[in-house]
Amino acid sequence: MSTPVPQGTRWDLLTEAHQALRTAVMGIPADGWDRPTPAEAWNVTQVLQHAAGDQFAYASALTDGPKPTEDPFAPSGELRGTPAQVLEPALAATVAAFGAVESPDTEVAVPLPPFKLPAGVAVAAAALDAAVHAWDIAVATGQLSPLTPGLALALRPAADALVEPLRGFAYGPAIEPAIDADEADSLLNFLGRRADWKA
């Protein structure tokens, strides 16, 4: 069960992105954990570990609370506990951390450059991370994408604000979208992911 977050702000975007990630993880088949993903060189287990680690990183930047149990940039690929035991504490920590911030204009710490952002942008960055890794897992395991055009449209301003300084580190070079690309495909291409990726 997810923890409620304030509505009417960018905080509800975090709820939607977390649900997308949760849905993708719940849909991983028993034989799906070692499958390759669009996150280069990482299998499904590693993407789950990385996604959980990123959420812990956003939470701990705000609160100095629980830290990732795996190195987000070198996940082991060895699942300790159930998928829910890996994911849910990370989602809960992020929700609690942002839930304590009252205004989207409040400057808060974030784990990546520029290391301080207005809370409304920071929470959208955490949501962007969760939603993209939900897509990674879903396409790697034959599920429908939880990154809907509507969610992608809501996340695009965060991507526009954050991605360029992180090219070559967290994101690859942008890819020119196809003429018929929807908002989800365009967002993925902007982040350097091939929207038509196949295992």
N, C-alpha and C positions, 0 to 999 in steps of 0.2 A: 504494500500500500504506500503510495507516494504521500509525502508531507505537503499540506496546502501551502501555497505561496501567495503573496498579495496579488490581487487581480487589478486590471486596468492600467498596468505598466508593462515594461518589457519582461517582468517576472513571469507572466503567463506564457511567454515564449519558451522559457526554460522548462516549464511543465510539459509543453508539447514536445519539445526536443527530447526530454528525458523519456517520455512515453514512447517515442519513436525508437530510441535505443533499447528500451526495455522490451518492446515488441519484437525487434530484430533478434535480440539475444534469446528470448523465449522460443523463437522459431527455428533455432539452429538444430538441425537433425543430429542424431547420435553419431553419425559418421562425418559430421561437418567440421569438426574442430581443427583438423589439419589442412583444410582447404586453403588454397592461395586466395588473396584478396587484392583489391586495388591499392591498398597500402603496401607499397613495394617491399618485398622480402619478408613480409609478415603474414602468418596464417591467421585463421579466425580467432583462435585462442589468444594470440598476441594482440590482435586488434581490440578484443574485449579488455585485456589487461591494460593496454595503452589508454583506451577510452576511460576506464575507471580511474587510472592514474591521473589523467588530465582533470577529471572532475575533483578528485582529492586536491590537486594542485591549486585549482581556483579557490576551493574552500580554505585551504591552509594559508593561502596568501592573504585572505581576509581575516582569518581568525587565529592563525598559528595553531590550528587544531590538528586532527589526524593527517598524517602524510601518506603518500602513495605506498602501498606495500610492494609494488614492483617498480623498477626504473621505467618510467613511461617511454623512454627512448631506446630501451633495450629489454623489452618484456621477455620473460623466460620461455613462455609457451607451455609451461607446466601448470595446469589449473589446480589450485589448492582450494578445495571446497566446491560447492555447487556454483553455477554461474550467478545465481541470485546472491550468494554470499560474497562473491567478488564485486558485483555491480551495485547492489542496493545501498551498502554503507557509503559508497562514493556519491551516489545521487543524493542521499539524505544529508550528507555533510555539505554539499553545495547548496542545496535548498535552505538548510539552516543558516548557512553563512550569509547568503543573499537576503534571506528573510529578516535578518537583523538590521538591514540597511533600509532606512525609511524613504529616502528620496533617490530617484534615478540620477539626480544631479550631483549627489555626493561622490567625491573622489575616493576610489578604493584601490587597494593594491591588487595587481594581477601577476601571474607567474611568468609572463613573457613581455618583451619590449612593447610599449614604453614603460611597463611596470606600474603605472597608475593610470586609471581611466575613470570617467564618470560611471557610476554603478549601472546605469541603463545600458551603456555600451559594453561594460564588462560582463553583465549577465547575458547579453546577446552573444558575446564571444564564447562563453561557456556553452550556450545553446547551440551555436554553430558547430562547435567541436563535437558535441553529442550527436547531432543530427547527421553530420557527415560520416561519423563512424558507424552510425546505424545503417546508413546506405552501404558502406563498405561490407558490413556483415551480411546484410540482406542480399546483395547481388552475388556475394561469394557462395551463398547457401541456397540460391534458387528461390528466394522469397520476393514478393512484391516490394518495391521500394517504399519505405516509410517517409522518405524525403519528398513530400508532396509539393506541387508547384506553389501552393499557398504558403507552406512553411518556408520554402526556399525564398519566396518573395519577401517574407518578413525578416529573413536572415541576411538578405543581400546588403542592407546598409552596414551591418557589422563587418561583413566581408570587405566591403569597399573601404571601411575605415582602418582595418587591421592587417590585411593580407600583404600589401606591398612590402612593408619592412621585413616581412618574414619569408619572402621568396628565397628558395634554396635551402631553407632550414625547416620550416613547418609546412611549406607549400611549394609545389613545383611551378614551372612557368605556365602562364595562362595558355589555354588552348582556344582557338577560334571556334565558337559554337556553330553548329549546323544551322542552316536557314530556318528550319522548322523546330529548332530547340525550344523547349518550354522553360519556365523559370528554374526548375530543378536542374535540368541539363546545363543551362547557362551558368548557374552557380557552381556546379561541379567543374565545368570547363574553366571558369575563372580561378578556381582553386588548384588547377593543374591536374584534375582527374578526368579521365576519359569517360564521359557519360554512357558510352556504349560498351564499357568494359565487360568482358566475358571471361569466366574461369577457364 
